[in-house]
Amino acid sequence: MKIYTRTGDTGQTSLFDGTRVSKADSRVDAYGEVDELNAWLGLARASRLDPDLDAALAHIQRDLFALGARLADPAAKIAARVTKASLGDDDVSRLEGSIDRLEMELPPLSRFVLAGGTPSGAALHVARAVCRRAERRMVALEPAPDPVLVRYVNRLSDLLFVLARAVNHRSGVPETEW
């Protein structure tokens, strides 16, 4: 199978139901933001994170493929037949559990912190900002995505902030307060 299909040469792409839309369509923009987020997580993982953090990010990367698939499927046809494209309240709870576990090892926040630290910590801070942008694109969609997808992305941005702090803390790199 060739990587190029030439079907997008006129500035259009297909959603999962076969509908052709502009590559500038708000839905394509939203799942493009999720794709960028996934790439930033890959960059963070490339720096050889602690195994528990790497495993959590690998799971999140798989979740983001499911999220992108769901966003590319406004008629909700894929979710009913492709189990790996499902995201639900259990996934949101999993993120919350990770946040709670990681926060126990971190000093409490008393001020805002500047993004930065180690290369992986900085990449996770960028990922958090991209996650927030993806969330803004998602909430603007018509028809609106499944509310659990918005909850997932909202919680994920919180987790990415905590992950950035944890990576820097475990590496002995102090946070710069604002």
Secondary structure in CASP SS format (residue, H / E / C, confidence):
PFRMAT SS
TARGET T0000
AUTHOR 0000-0000-0000
METHOD secondary structure of the structure
MODEL  1
M C 1.00
K C 1.00
I C 1.00
Y C 1.00
T C 1.00
R C 1.00
T C 1.00
G C 1.00
D C 1.00
T C 1.00
G C 1.00
Q E 1.00
T E 1.00
S E 1.00
L C 1.00
F C 1.00
D C 1.00
G C 1.00
T C 1.00
R E 1.00
V E 1.00
S E 1.00
K C 1.00
A C 1.00
D C 1.00
S H 1.00
R H 1.00
V H 1.00
D H 1.00
A H 1.00
Y H 1.00
G H 1.00
E H 1.00
V H 1.00
D H 1.00
E H 1.00
L H 1.00
N H 1.00
A H 1.00
W H 1.00
L H 1.00
G H 1.00
L H 1.00
A H 1.00
R H 1.00
A C 1.00
S C 1.00
R C 1.00
L C 1.00
D C 1.00
P H 1.00
D H 1.00
L H 1.00
D H 1.00
A H 1.00
A H 1.00
L H 1.00
A H 1.00
H H 1.00
I H 1.00
Q H 1.00
R H 1.00
D H 1.00
L H 1.00
F H 1.00
A H 1.00
L H 1.00
G H 1.00
A H 1.00
R H 1.00
L H 1.00
A C 1.00
D C 1.00
P C 1.00
A C 1.00
A C 1.00
K C 1.00
I H 1.00
A H 1.00
A H 1.00
R H 1.00
V C 1.00
T H 1.00
K H 1.00
A H 1.00
S C 1.00
L C 1.00
G C 1.00
D H 1.00
D H 1.00
D H 1.00
V H 1.00
S H 1.00
R H 1.00
L H 1.00
E H 1.00
G H 1.00
S H 1.00
I H 1.00
D H 1.00
R H 1.00
L H 1.00
E H 1.00
M H 1.00
E C 1.00
L C 1.00
P C 1.00
P C 1.00
L C 1.00
S C 1.00
R C 1.00
F C 1.00
V E 1.00
L C 1.00
A C 1.00
G C 1.00
G C 1.00
T C 1.00
P H 1.00
S H 1.00
G H 1.00
A H 1.00
A H 1.00
L H 1.00
H H 1.00
V H 1.00
A H 1.00
R H 1.00
A H 1.00
V H 1.00
C H 1.00
R H 1.00
R H 1.00
A H 1.00
E H 1.00
R H 1.00
R H 1.00
M H 1.00
V H 1.00
A C 1.00
L C 1.00
E C 1.00
P C 1.00
A C 1.00
P C 1.00
D C 1.00
P H 1.00
V H 1.00
L H 1.00
V H 1.00
R H 1.00
Y H 1.00
V H 1.00
N H 1.00
R H 1.00
L H 1.00
S H 1.00
D H 1.00
L H 1.00
L H 1.00
F H 1.00
V H 1.00
L H 1.00
A H 1.00
R H 1.00
A H 1.00
V H 1.00
N H 1.00
H H 1.00
R H 1.00
S C 1.00
G C 1.00
V C 1.00
P C 1.00
E C 1.00
T C 1.00
E E 1.00
W C 1.00
END
